[in-house]
Amino acid sequence: MMPLMALREAALPAFCLLSGGLGAIAGSFLGVVAERVPQAVRGEEGAENLLFPGSHCAACDHSLAWWENIPLLSWCLLRGRCRCCKTAIPARLLLMEGLSALFFATTAAFAPSPLALGGLWLLWCGLLPLAVIDLRWLLLPDCLTQPLLWAGLLYHAALPQPALTDALYGAVAGYLSLWLVYWTFRLLTGREGLGYGDFKLLAALGAWCSWQALPALVMVASVSGIGAFILFRPGDKRHGHIPFGPCLALAGIIIFIAETFHFTF
Ligand SMILES: [Zn+2]
């Protein structure tokens, strides 16, 4: 692992550029995950899996040529439209590629160890599609939240003790705290304030950030949720719901970055 850090010392710009490229490719794949997993979870007819069919235009089914799959660059070459039917390619895909490239490149420059860098990238790859899917479909699929939880526990198993114990308590406490909020709210008002997916996501984030970070995590998520509510005022389409998943995801990545770089609150 150490040669990786030696390579960074020797050629920082090249290392960051390479990491950014990897981030763009990851972001492009995460875009596919965010498009196709909800189809499969909702049991839609003709739902596509992650590998087949290959990338194609959602409007006209035109299969993409190899160069149309190059993240970011193809968007510029095609000016954001399908080459055949000229339908606009969703801007969220470009945003996912761009943000991932930026995140990978920046963290590559500053991460304290290869393990920390791997953890940051893995958590990003779990949270980004979850945030996008919840934003669009009010859905946090188990097939994404559960592997994220296991990955968080495994990450801490590689760290010196008591990291794994803290992560385990974090997962349990994360789940239980929102479960309690859900049932209290439901018994008092008769309405559902949260979804089960939110408990599972907070369990995963508890595993990644440890139990000590949970109060800060929930506070950052709530503040960003209230901020989003005031800014965007969800319309009737969402029955006044603001999906909480993206707020949790944002809080999770902020807290994990802070922990990795040893910022103290
Ligand atoms: Zn098309």
Residues whose N, C-alpha, C, O or C-beta is under 5 A from the ligand:
A	BS01	ZN	C57 A59 C60 H62 C82 C84 C85 K86
